[in-house]
Amino acid sequence: MQRLRYLLRLAFLVALAAHPAQAACTVADPTGTPLNVRDAPNGSIVGALPNGLEVEQLEEHRLGAKTWIRVSVDGAPRGWVFGAYVICSGDDGDIDSQKSAPMRPRASPN
């Protein structure tokens, strides 16, 4: 019986980790242009979102070293955006530092 309880607790924790809570985010594309919205992580462009727009994070996906976030606007799902170009806060109000940063080329080789 104790083993069953342990397995049920473990399954619950795994389910929570697989489906993180939705987070409030703000579009912050450093290029100053609207942020592309795609049909899949690194997929075809289906729209764009202006800087400063508040969106809701629905899902997160890692593709190589980059993080992609599926977002909704006013409750309507929009698509996937590059995670480094949005600022999200969790339930505790901290900025999510787990997102990948945009590439910054060096001025000269090492």
C-alpha positions as CSV (number, residue, x, y, z in Angstrom):
1,M,0.0,0.0,0.0
2,Q,2.8,2.4,0.8
3,R,4.5,1.6,-2.5
4,L,1.3,2.5,-4.3
5,R,1.0,5.8,-2.5
6,Y,4.6,6.6,-3.3
7,L,4.0,5.8,-7.0
8,L,0.9,8.0,-7.1
9,R,2.7,10.9,-5.5
10,L,5.6,10.4,-8.0
11,A,3.2,10.4,-10.9
12,F,1.5,13.6,-9.6
13,L,4.9,15.4,-9.3
14,V,5.9,14.3,-12.8
15,A,2.6,15.5,-14.2
16,L,3.1,18.9,-12.5
17,A,6.6,19.2,-13.9
18,A,5.4,18.3,-17.4
19,H,2.7,21.0,-17.4
20,P,4.1,24.1,-15.7
21,A,1.7,26.8,-14.6
22,Q,0.8,29.5,-17.1
23,A,2.9,32.7,-16.7
24,A,2.3,36.3,-17.6
25,C,4.8,37.5,-20.2
26,T,5.6,40.7,-22.0
27,V,7.0,40.9,-25.6
28,A,10.5,42.4,-25.5
29,D,12.2,41.9,-28.9
30,P,15.5,43.7,-28.7
31,T,15.6,44.4,-32.4
32,G,12.7,46.8,-32.0
33,T,10.6,45.0,-34.6
34,P,7.4,43.0,-34.0
35,L,8.1,39.5,-32.7
36,N,7.4,36.8,-35.2
37,V,4.8,34.2,-34.2
38,R,5.2,30.7,-35.7
39,D,3.0,27.7,-36.2
40,A,5.6,25.5,-34.4
41,P,9.0,26.0,-32.7
42,N,11.2,27.5,-35.5
43,G,8.3,26.9,-37.9
44,S,6.6,29.1,-40.5
45,I,5.7,32.7,-39.5
46,V,2.0,33.1,-39.0
47,G,1.9,36.6,-37.5
48,A,3.7,39.1,-35.3
49,L,3.3,40.7,-31.9
50,P,4.4,44.3,-31.0
51,N,6.8,45.0,-28.2
52,G,5.2,45.7,-24.8
53,L,2.2,43.4,-25.5
54,E,1.2,41.2,-22.6
55,V,0.8,37.5,-23.5
56,E,0.2,34.4,-21.6
57,Q,2.7,31.5,-21.7
58,L,0.8,28.2,-22.5
59,E,3.7,25.9,-23.1
60,E,7.5,25.8,-23.3
61,H,9.7,23.7,-25.6
62,R,13.5,23.4,-26.0
63,L,14.8,23.0,-29.5
64,G,18.6,22.6,-29.3
65,A,19.8,25.4,-27.1
66,K,16.8,27.7,-27.7
67,T,13.6,28.0,-25.8
68,W,10.3,28.5,-27.7
69,I,7.1,29.5,-25.9
70,R,3.5,28.9,-27.1
71,V,1.6,32.1,-26.2
72,S,-2.0,33.3,-26.2
73,V,-3.3,36.9,-26.3
74,D,-6.5,37.7,-24.5
75,G,-7.1,34.0,-24.0
76,A,-6.8,33.2,-27.8
77,P,-3.8,30.9,-28.7
78,R,-1.5,32.6,-31.2
79,G,1.5,30.3,-31.7
80,W,5.1,30.0,-30.8
81,V,7.6,32.8,-30.2
82,F,11.4,32.8,-29.4
83,G,11.7,32.6,-25.6
84,A,14.6,35.0,-25.3
85,Y,12.4,37.8,-26.7
86,V,9.7,37.6,-24.0
87,I,10.0,38.4,-20.3
88,C,8.0,36.1,-18.1
89,S,7.3,36.1,-14.4
90,G,6.3,33.1,-12.4
91,D,3.9,33.0,-9.4
92,D,6.6,34.4,-7.2
93,G,7.1,37.5,-9.4
94,D,10.7,36.7,-10.3
95,I,11.8,37.1,-13.9
96,D,12.3,33.7,-15.5
97,S,16.1,33.4,-16.1
98,Q,15.9,29.9,-17.7
99,K,15.3,31.3,-21.2
100,S,18.0,31.2,-23.8
101,A,19.7,34.5,-24.6
102,P,20.0,35.8,-28.1
103,M,23.3,35.4,-29.8
104,R,25.7,38.3,-29.4
105,P,28.7,38.0,-31.9
106,R,32.1,39.0,-30.6
107,A,33.9,41.9,-32.2
108,S,37.1,39.8,-32.6
109,P,37.9,36.1,-32.5
110,N,39.4,34.5,-29.3
